[in-house]
Amino acid sequence: MTKVSKPEYAFEETGTMVVHGPSPDTNKEKIKEISRKIFNKSCCFINCEEITTVKDLEGDDGKFKLFVSAFAEVEETYPVFGFLNLDQCKDSESRKFIVDVLERRRESFEDSSNEIIQRLMKCAFAVTCVNLEEIPKEILDKDHNSIEAEPKVEIISQEPDE
């Protein structure tokens, strides 16, 4: 099967990483690299101040373009939050890591007064932040380009099993 080369930063292919607050270019490059390694996706950036309604995060089909994994504290202390659909994880190991991080971190966002974050939480997607150092080396080192995407998994709830 011939691999078709896709534009690296095409919005339709990659979704959008949402950046809150100032973020040095060095942070952006590291986030792009991690995004490519874990999700085989590139990410582009938009200013969160331009997001005034939930509609700003939705595509023409009404579905959110990108959700959930976020990378924060990259060299600097600027918080960087992003949203990535868990369906885009390339393998179960990466998906499990992301879900584990979400479970550990989402409590800090539950009291947020931010309307968009509250809406995202209600959509059964969580918002999180994760230090790059927490990502297991074996996940970063894995050749994700060689992994076939698994069937899409619908995340119905982020509540832990009893």
Secondary structure, DSSP 8 states (H G I E B T S, - for coil): -------TT-HHHH-EEEE-S---HHHHHHHHHHHHHHHS---EEEEGGG--SGGGGB-TTSSBS--S--EE-SSSS--------GGG-SSHHHHHHHHHHHHHHGGGGTT---HHHHHHHHTT-----EEGGGS-HHHHHS-GGGS---------------
